[in-house]
Amino acid sequence: HPRYEFGRREQVLKELVDTVIQLVTKARELDVAVTIDAEEVDRLELSLEVFRAIYQSDAVKGWGHFGLVVQAYSKRALPVLHYINRLAD
């Protein structure tokens, strides 16, 4: 997304989530894994929102090939992993 920044949160969620869900649906048909990379720390919260919206969609339910890259060196790595773990429950 050309304006992937928290200040454009609503626009990003509206435009990007639907597009990625379409990609995930096709990837699932082809048995190709999809991973969201949340590397940039200033965009982490937005990436987590995008991930959550897609993860909770019907396109991903029951499919174990959708994931999120977590930067282990980040000070926020453990809280992010705890968040993802709670999301999976």
SVG drawing of the C-alpha trace seen along z (x, -y; Angstrom):
<svg xmlns="http://www.w3.org/2000/svg" viewBox="-16 -10 34 37">
<polyline fill="none" stroke="black" stroke-width="0.4" points="0.0,0.0 1.5,-3.3 0.4,-5.1 1.0,-2.3 1.2,-4.4 -0.8,-4.6 -2.1,-8.0 -3.9,-6.4 -5.1,-3.5 -8.8,-3.5 -7.8,-3.8 -5.2,-1.0 -7.5,1.3 -10.3,0.7 -8.2,1.1 -5.4,3.6 -7.3,6.2 -9.8,7.0 -7.0,7.2 -4.9,9.5 -8.0,11.7 -8.4,12.2 -4.7,13.2 -5.1,15.5 -8.1,17.1 -6.2,17.8 -3.1,18.9 -5.2,21.4 -6.6,22.8 -3.0,23.3 -1.7,24.5 0.8,21.6 1.6,20.1 1.2,16.4 3.2,14.5 2.8,10.9 6.1,9.2 5.8,6.7 9.4,5.7 9.2,1.9 8.7,1.0 6.9,-2.3 4.3,-0.3 4.0,2.7 0.7,1.8 -0.9,1.3 0.6,4.6 -0.9,6.3 -4.3,4.9 -4.1,6.0 -2.9,9.4 -5.8,9.7 -8.4,8.7 -7.2,11.3 -6.6,14.0 -10.2,13.7 -11.6,13.8 -13.3,16.9 -10.5,17.1 -8.0,18.2 -10.1,20.2 -8.8,23.8 -5.9,23.1 -2.5,23.4 -0.5,21.6 -1.1,17.9 1.6,16.3 3.3,13.3 7.0,12.5 8.1,11.3 11.5,9.6 13.1,11.5 15.6,8.7 12.9,6.2 12.1,5.1 8.4,5.7 8.9,9.2 7.6,11.0 4.5,8.8 3.8,9.3 4.1,13.1 1.8,13.0 -0.7,11.0 -0.6,13.5 -0.9,16.4 -4.0,14.8 -5.4,14.2 -5.0,17.9 -7.0,19.1"/>
</svg>
